[in-house]
Amino acid sequence: MDLRRRSIPNPTVSLSRLSFDDCVRGLAEVIRSFSNPPILLAMNLGALMALKALEETKLSALILVSPSPPANIVDAQSRQQRLLWLKYRWLTFLQRPFRIAEKDFRTHFLTPLPENLQSALYQRTVPEPSAVAREFLAARVRVASGPLSCPVLVLGGSEDNLTPTATSNRLAQWLGGEFREYRGQGHWLIEQDGESIVRDIHRWIIRNLGEKILLAEFS
């Protein structure tokens, strides 16, 4: 799903008023709109929003890709996040959307993807609401502790310095889930060898839910 207010004709004005809690409420509304608890895949800050939404909703399964960990996790803020926070924190208090500079976005989010793919991905980015960016860079959002009631899969790349695999692995254990590492991959995990990753996710869903998926489709 898209964040609220990003698909309107002039998103910049509206994004200035979008908060992290707004995004969580919007996601929770979407989850509750299904007749059966859905399967949710969330990446980066979306993973943290998903964990907050789960405090008041239910899922059949949760897949987190290169997740931003909650502040409850030891070393939740990586060195790269601290560097980005030091550089951009003043922008997060101006209450207007902004984009991380292309050089920084490539270095921290898109390495080691091919250069042409990095350029294409950056061109697709949109300004981030300052309040939402602040929660990501400061790494201060806490979530309810303990294992989740649904199956959880956490995926991470071995070359991801923004969310190191050690942190993603700790998050998986904390949630009572499984962790899978992809060698040679960075933070923007699903763009490089995406078909293989999707097949792995599909096999994991079938293994953990099996007939429950078919029953949900026909109920």
JOSUL-V68316 format. One record per backbone hydrogen bond with DSSP energy under -0.5 kcal/mol. CO is the residue of the C=O (numbers start at 1). NH is the residue of the N-H. Records with the same first field share a line. If there is no record, write none. Layout:
CO: NH  NH
//
This chain:
3: 6
8: 11
10: 14
11: 15
12: 16
14: 17
15: 18
19: 23
20: 24
21: 25
22: 26
23: 27
24: 28
25: 29
26: 30
27: 31
28: 32
29: 33
30: 33
31: 34
38: 40  60  61
40: 63
42: 65
43: 46
44: 47  48  68
45: 49
46: 50
47: 51
48: 52
49: 53
50: 54
52: 55
53: 56
60: 151
61: 40
62: 153
63: 42
64: 66  155
65: 44
67: 69
70: 73
73: 76
76: 78
78: 82
79: 83
80: 84
81: 85
82: 86
83: 87
84: 88
85: 89
88: 91  92
89: 93
90: 93
91: 94  96
98: 128
101: 105
102: 106
103: 107
104: 108
105: 109  110
106: 110  111
109: 188
110: 113
111: 187
114: 118
115: 119
116: 120
117: 121
118: 122
119: 123
120: 124
121: 124
122: 125
128: 98
129: 133
130: 134
131: 135
132: 136
133: 137
134: 138
135: 139  140
141: 71
151: 62
152: 178
153: 64
154: 180
155: 66
156: 182
157: 160
159: 161
161: 80
164: 167  168
165: 169
166: 170
167: 171
168: 172
169: 173
170: 174
171: 175
172: 177
173: 176
175: 148
178: 154
180: 156
181: 183
182: 158  185
185: 159
187: 189
188: 191
189: 192
191: 193
193: 197
194: 198
195: 199
196: 200
197: 201
198: 202
199: 203
200: 204
201: 205
202: 206
203: 207
204: 208
205: 209  210
206: 210
209: 212
210: 213  214
211: 215
212: 216
213: 217
214: 218
215: 219
//
